[in-house]
Amino acid sequence: MKKIVASATATLMLSAAVLSGCGSGDAGGKPKEGAADGAAKPKEVTLSFLSWYNADSMKDVIAAFNQKYPHIKIDLQFAPPVKDYNEKLKVLTVAGETPDLFYLSAENKFDLIKNGYALDISDQPVFKNLNKTNLEMYKYNDKLYGFAPDAWAGGILYNKKMFEKAGVQPPKTWSEFVDVMKKIKSAGMTPLIERGTFLWTLANGIFLNDVISKNPSFDQEVIDGKKKYEDGWTIPFQMWYNDVVQAGLISKDLLGVGSEQFINDFASEKVAMLVGNADHLGKIVKANPNLQVGIFPLVGTEPGTKYLYGAVNVGIAVGAKTKHKEEALTFLNFIGTQDGITPYQKMTGQMVGIPGVKYEVNPVLEQFNKMYSNNEIGLYLPQNFFGELSASVLDEMIKASQDVLAGGAKPEDVPKRMDKKRKDLSNK
């Protein structure tokens, strides 16, 4: 029976400063950081913030903001990404309780922007030096709606000691990867853990290396009606099913795995590998500081990496009907400064798209950071390229891949159902 992971909500009330110098109609103007001696103190304001990151993760970011702007309070609520977060945010928006601050993601951005829940923040100074890739992520009809200062690149995190015990090295091709999984299992260990809503990640490795690297316009061609998902995703899902599922290298138990078990089982050395990124690595290291971890890119049928599994990170957005626009924009612009990005990047551990700011990444991820910084590779996350029907197409891919693992569907059914979902919604 599939386990349902409940949405957790944590609330944190933290103080921070009001940006008092902006004119009421010019949120993008340069503010004064505090009132002059003898001047009236700015009115305390509380901003509601539905965060992608929990209170413990965000505390240093809020504390840094508090030092500079001590008169704003942040009511930080948390719902775990991705599904639970988007469901929680949808409930709030439909109820007319859109937070002052929230996060846009690949899965929710079109719905939130098109339905008028996110404020147009195109005129904000925080975008002045932002990397073009980051800038484009939350642009719609030439307007900007979300600020994402960082990007992530993921791969397969592996336990070095378990690899050594199994006598294997990081693979460079799909066939080598399957062989690694078999040897780990033969050595009496569990090869891989994955969350029930991310069963498609291994097939995505084949897809981005074998399809996207040769035709970066594939997704746009699907949107334009020139191709079908079936044309590109059928073989990757068949290989995943034949080589991994049917071979017994993963089990149906993964259907019930949520984010907490995903991290804990790897950190406690119950499994040898997981598909992860800097955020996952940070949680793993926190849970087990002595764990020896390495990483390698998702693999395709041939050696060589042109694309990494990754994307521009989630972006901070301001509620379109917020009563505290000036203060919300204060927080947004603060994150783009060195004082703001330092704790923010330390929290996410990801690559920053703002030239000139100083930051560090976990040494495990330095290889990926260098490849991205040197423009040696592209980043690919399917839902970023599914267009305005992203959430629905992704949801169908998730459900279909779950059905395959459960034994109720064939691997080729996954892209067929994705195509049908797009067609059905496009005809409405």
C-alpha positions, 0 to 999 in steps of 0.5 A: 500500500502506498504510504502518503507523506503528510504535509508538515507546517512549521511556523517561525516568528523572527524580527527583521528591519523595515526598509523605510526610505522607499516612497509608497509608490516606488518599491524599487527606489533606494531605501534608507536603512534606519530612521534618523535620530529623533525620527519616528520609528517605522511601523512594525510589519509582519510578512507571511512567508510560505517557505520551501525551506524549514525554519531551522534552515532559514534562521541564519538568512532571517537573522542576517536580514534582522541585523540590517532591518530590525522592524519587520517580522517574518511569519515563516511557514513551511511545507515540504517540497515539491508536491506538499508545498504546491498543494499548501500554496494552492489552498492558500491562494484559492482561499484568498490568503496568498502569502506576502512572500512565497516560492515559484518553482518549475511546477507551479510558476505558470499557474501562479503567474497566469492567475495573478497571484505573483507580483510583477517585480521586473523593476527591482534592482536585484535583477541588475547583475543576475545571470541570464539563465537565472533571469529567464527562469521566472520570466513570463511575457517579458515580465519577471515574477521570481528572484532565484539567485542560485542554481543546482546541479545533481547527480548520483550521490554514493557511499564510497565505503560501500562502493569499495566493499562491492569493488566498483567505481563510479560508472560512465555509461548506463551499462556500467551503472547497471553493472555497479547496481548488480555488484552492490546487490550481490555484496549484500547491500541495497543499491539505490533509494529514490522517492516515490514521486521521483522514480523517473530520475534514472530514465531522465539520465538516459534522456538528457544524455541521449536525446537532449544533448543531441536535440536541445529543442526536443521539448519545444518541438513537442509543444509545437506539435512536431514531436511527441514525448513518445519519440524521446522518452520511450527507450529511456523508460524501457531501459529503466524498466528492463535493466533495473525494475525487472532485474530486481535492483529496486523494489516496490517499496520505493513507492512509499518513500518520502523525503525523510526516509530518502535522506535518513536511509542513505545517511545511516548507510542502509543504501549505497546511492541516491539521486541528489543535489546540494540540498540533499547532501547538506542534510546527509552531512548534517545527519552523518558528518563522517560519511564518505560521499562522492558524486557522479553525473546521471549517465546515458548509453555513451560516456561524456557529460554535456548536460547535468540533471539540474536547474535554476533553483526556486525563486522568491515571489511577492504576493500580488495583493500584499498589503506590505509591498515595500517590506516584501520587496525589501526582503527580496532585494536583500537576498541579492546582496553579499550580506543576504546571499552568504547565508542563503547560499550556505543554506542551499549549498548551490551555485550562485548566478550573481557575478562578484559574490563570494561563496563556497560549495561542498567539495563533493560538488566542486566538479559540478560547480566548475563545469557550470561556471565554465559553461561546459555543460547545460542543466536539464530538469524535465518540468522546466521545459514542459511549458505551461502544462508543466505541472500536469505533464509532470504529474502524469509522468510521476503517476505513470512511472509509479504504475510501472513499478507497481506492475500496473503499466508498461514502460512505454505507457509513461510517455504515451500518457504524457502525450495524452495528457498534453493533448487533452489539456491543449484541446480544452 
